[in-house]
Amino acid sequence: MKRLKERLKNRLGESLAETLVALLIAALAVMMLAAAIVSAARINAGLKNEDVAFRKAQTPTSSSVSLTMDNGTPVSVPVNVYETQNDYVYYEYAD
């Protein structure tokens, strides 16, 4: 136990260089994270625009969808249906 106390007393703290290197690594990690977030946002915005353009380029079919309200009342809603070749179906409220 005595040896352990002596070791703890004799330990030196971190040097200034070690602290600066640790701060540099942390700053680089934060910059990389911010760049990744910005890049992901740009990609998402571009894909959303492409998706909307793709749906609008197709000819919709008019239909209606039956919905059940919370109180159990069925409601018929007019919608435009867009279907892709990959069997994706998009519904858009038809005014």
N, C-alpha and C positions, 0 to 999 in steps of 0.2 A: 504494500500500500504506500509505503514511503517513497518507493521508486516512482510510482505512478504520479504522485504529487510533484516530485522533482521534475519529471518529464513535462508535466503540464505547465509548470512555472517557466521552464527553459524554452518552450516552444515560441518561435518567432511568428509574427503575423505575416500576412501576405505582403509581398513587395508591391511597389507602385506599378511596376511593369506588368505583373500578373493581373492586377486590377484593371489596368487599361486594356489588356488583351481580352479579358472577360467582357468588358463593356463593348469593345469593338465587335466581338462575336455576337453579343446580344443585339446590337444595333443592326448588324448585317441580317440577322434572322428576322427582325421586325421589318426591314426594308423589303426582303424577299416575300414575306407574307403580304405586305401591302401591294406589291406588284402582282402577286398571284390573285388577290381579290379584285383588283382593277381589271386584269386580263379576263377573269371569269365573268365579270359584269359585262364587258364588251362582247364576249362570245354569246352570252345569254341574250343580250339585246339584239344582236345580229340574227340569231336563230329564231327569236320571236318574230322579227320582221319577215323573215323568210317563211315562217309557218303561216302567218296571216296572209301574205301574198299568195302562197300556195292554195290556201283555202278559198280565197276570193277569186282565183283564176278558174276554179271549177264551177260547174253549173249546179246550183243547189236544187234539191227537190223539196217541195213544200209538204209539210206533214204536221201532225199534232201529237203531242205527248200528254199522256194522262198522269197527273201528279195527285198524290193524296196529301191533304193538309193535315195539320196536327189534330184537328177535331174529327178527322176521318172523312171529310168531304172530298170527293174526287173533283179535280179541276182539269179541263183540257186547255193546253197551252199551244199556240201556233209556233212552229219552229221551221227553220231551214236546215236541211240535212246535207252535209258534205261527206262524201265517201271517197277514200283513196283506194289505190290498187292493192295496198297492203292490208285492207280491211279495217283501217282506222275510220272511225265515224266521229264527226264533229257536229254538234248541235248549236244553232244560233237562234236566239229569240227573234221571231218575225213580227215586226210591228204591224 
